[in-house]
Amino acid sequence: MKLLVTGYSGFVGKHLVDQLKKTEHELTLLGRKKPSENKQIQFYNFSLGDSSPELQIASSIDVVIHCAARAHIMKDEVDEPIAEYRRVNVAGTLALAELAYKNGAKRFIYLSSVKALGESTEEGHKFSHNSPHNADDPYGQSKAEAEAALIHYCETVGMEYVIIRPPLVYGKGVKANFASLYKLIGSGFPLPLAGIKSNRRSIVAIENLVDLILCCISHPNAKNQCFMVSDNVDLSTAELIKLMAQAQGKRGWGVYVPYWCFSLIGKLSGKQDVIARLTGSLQVDISHTHSTLSWSPVMSTEDALKNMNGID
């Protein structure tokens, strides 16, 4: 099968391409930086969000796996963040879908985000495949709009779509806050998070996310579906910290701090969103993914965290 992959140099894309190289699929990569290895893989320069991308693929393609995006940015310095997110994540995705269809693609797999549905869930509730869009920030809004635009286009031209909405993705090579937290715990430094025990958050190991993407390439039941994905084990912040410590052979002891202190810190520092991710809940329901595809996570959270040892 001939596959076209965008975002191949990102965290998810790198892991995905590494696995695809082990298969018999023919790979074509789209991006702004040509890979220095694997000359047998076709590469085309492509910038997501170009107003009029003119690109002629040398051969037809069967399936597109669209991982590229303008990612969530904590301190966005552009004047109108939503306009920039829309230019790249919405208009760029739609332009890519049109390009894919012109080159014969039968299926378009879009890596979206749980943020298209919202930032948090209430106790006893989980986001599911048919939850309504309710994004809270420009990034999530752009993902929701891209989903809607893609579905409309695919239904119009008859190209199949598959939408995957991961929560926080972690694993070897991950950057930003998760990597910093993992390293800090590995140093043995006690964190004031031992009291955050009542929240529940879904996360997904990169190994599990990639496995689901691979499943969706050819599974007939993936046609025109939206899927939630996770490790299928929801953890409190305190439980996650403990597992991170155990993965690195550390005790993982922490300091108890009341919830109200975190709320106060968030207000004083202006980082309520960061505090909300530490203390709040965000759960996803993967029962539809399991029943539709007979798919289950291939790796436990404990083993995936152990695989992170030695991250850059």
N, C-alpha and C positions, 0 to 999 in steps of 0.2 A: 504494500500500500504506500502511496506517495503522500507524505505529510509535510505541512508547512507550519513552522513554529516561530512565534514572535516572542520577544522578551527572553531569548535564550541565554543572555548574559546575566540575568537577574538570579536571585536566590532560588525561586521555584524553577525557572527555566534551565538553570545549570543542572539541577538534579534530574529534571525531566529528560533533557537531551542525553545525559549520561546513561540513563536507562534505555532510551530509544536506540542508542548506538549498539546495544546488545541484541537488538531485534533485526529482522530482515526488512524493516520499513526503509523506504528511500526518504532522506531528510533534505528539506530546503529551509534555510534560516533567513529570517528578515531582521535587520537591525542596522544600527549606525556604526558598528565596529565589526570588522571582519575577523572571524576567529582565526587564530594562528595555527590551528591543527586540523586534522581530518580533511584533507583536500578533496576527499570523495564526496563531501557534503556541499551542496550548492548554497551559495550565499548571495543575497541581494541587499543593497543599501536601501534602507527604508526608514523614514522617520514618522512615527505615529503622530498624527495631527497635522501633516502637510495638507494645505488647502486643496491641492489638486495632484495627488500622487500619481505619477505616470510610471508604471512598472509592468514590464512584460516578462512573466515567468517563462523560462525556457521550455518547460514541459507542463503538462496538466497536473493538477493536484487532486487528491481525494478528500483529505480532511485537514482543516486548519485548527491549530491549537493556539489560541490567542492569550498569551500571558503578559504581554507588554501593557503598561499603563503608567499614567502619572500617579505615583504612589501618594499615600497619606503623608502630609507634611505638617509637623507640629507647629512650626513657626514659618508660615508662608509669607514670603516677602513681595509677592506680586500684588498689584493694586486690586485686581479683581480675581480672587482665587477661583470662584465658581466658573468664570468665563474661561480660564486656562484649563480647568478640569474638563469642562465641556468640549473644548477644542481638541484635547488629546483623547480623553476617555470615551466621549460620545461620538463626536464627528470622526475621530480617528478610527474607532471601531467600526462605524458604519462604512467608511471608505474602504477599510480592509475587507469587510464582508462583500462589498460590491466587487472588489478585486478578486476575491476568492471565487465568487460565483462565475465571473468572466473566465476564470481559469479552470472551470469544471468541477469545483469543490462540491461534494455531496453533503458534507457535514461541517459545521462550524462550532468548535468547542470554546466557550468563553469563560475564562477564569474571572469571576466577579468577586464579591465580598459579602460577608454577613452584614457589613455596614450599610448595604443597600436596604436592609430591613430595619436597622436601628442600632443603637449603641448599648442597649441593656434589655434585660427581660425581668419580669416580676416573678416572685416566688410561685412555683407551680406551673410556670409557663415557659415554653421553648419556642424559638423560631423554627418553622418548618418550611417545606418546599413551597407551600401555597400561602405563606404569610404575606400580607400586603407590604408594599414598600413604605417605609417610614424613616427615611434617612435623617440624621441629625446634623450632618456637616457637609460641606461642599464635595468632599471626596465620595462619601456614601451616596449623595444625591446624584453625582455623575455616574456612579456605577448603576444606580437604579434606572436612570435615563438611558444608559447604554443598553441595559437589558431590554427595556421596552422597545428601543429603536431596532435592536437586532432581531427581536421576535417578530416585529411588524415586517421588517424587510424579508426575513426568511420565509414567513408565511406568504408574502406576496410573490416571491420568485420560486418557491418550492424547495429551498435548501433547508436541510435539517439543522436544528440548533440544539446545543447542550450547554446549560448554564450550571456552573459549580460555584457555590458560595462558601468558601472556607472562613472559619474564625481565625484567631491568631495562629500563624504557621511557624513552627520552630524546627530546629534540627541543626546538624553540623553546617557551619558556614553562615548561620543567621546573624544578622547585624542588629544594631539599635538596642532598645531597652532590654530585650530578652537576653541578648548576649552579655550585656553589662551585668544584669542581675545574676546570671549563671556564674560568671567569673567572680563576682563579689561573694556569692555563697561559697564558691570553691576556695576562697581565701580564708574561710573560717570566720569572717566578720559577722557578729550577731546583728540581725535585722529586727526592727520593731514591728514585725508582721505576724507574730505568733497568735495574736488575738483575732485575726481575720479568719474566722472559721465558719461563718454562717452563709457566706456567698458561694456561688457555684459558677464556674466558667468552663466553657468548652474550648479546647485547643486541638490542633491537629499536627501530628508529626509529618515532616516533609515526605517520609517514606509512604505514609498512608495516603496523602494527597496525590502523590505521583501515581501510586497504584490505582487510585480511582480514575485519574485522567487516562491511564493506559486502558482501563476497562471500557471507558466511554468511547474510545476510538472506533471500536467495531461492534459493540454490544447492540443488538437490534432494539432492545427496550429503552435504550438511552435517547432514542429519537424524540426531539421536541420536549425535553424534560428539564426541570430545574432540580438540582440535587444539593442537599446539605451534606457536610462532611465533618467528621471529628474523630478523635480517638475512642469515642463512645464511652468515655469516663469523664464526668464533670468533677472538677476539683475546686476546693476552697483555696484562697491564696496561701493559707498556712500549709495545706496539704501539698501544694505545688512546691513550696519552698523546701519542705521536708524531702520530697522526691528528688529535687535538684541536688540537695546535699548528699543524699544516699548514693546518687549516681556518681558522685565525685569522691566517695569514701569519707565524707565529712559527717559530723554529728548533726549539724543543722539546727543548733539551738537558737532561739530568738527571744526577744524582749516583748512582753505584753504591753500594748498600748491601747487604751479604750478607743472605740469608734469615733467618739466626739472629737478626739484630738486630731484625727485625720481630717475631719470636716473643717475644723478650725485652720489647720495648716493649709488646706486647699484654698480657703477664702483669703488668708493672709498672703499667700504666695501667688494667687491668681492661677493656680494649676488644678482647678476643680476636676478637669477632665482626666488628669493623671490619677488623682485620688479616686475618682469614680471607677477607673479600671482596676485599681487595687482592691477596692472594698465592695464594688457592685457585682452583679451577676450578668452573665450573657451565656445562655445555653441554646444549643441547637438540637433538633430531633432528626436523627438519621434513619429512622425506621422506613421511610419511603425509599431511600437509597438502597437499603438492605433488601426490601421486598421487591423492588423493581429490577435490580441488577444482581441480586443474590451476593451483594458485596458486604464485606466486613473488614475492619482495619487489620492489616497484616502485621502490625507491630504494636506492642504495648507502649504506654507512655514511659514506663520505667526503662525499657530497653532503648527507646528513642532518645531519652535523656542521657543514657550512658554513651550512646553513639556520638554525643556532642563533645565528649572529652577531647581536648586538643584543638578546640575551635580557634580560628584566627582572631 
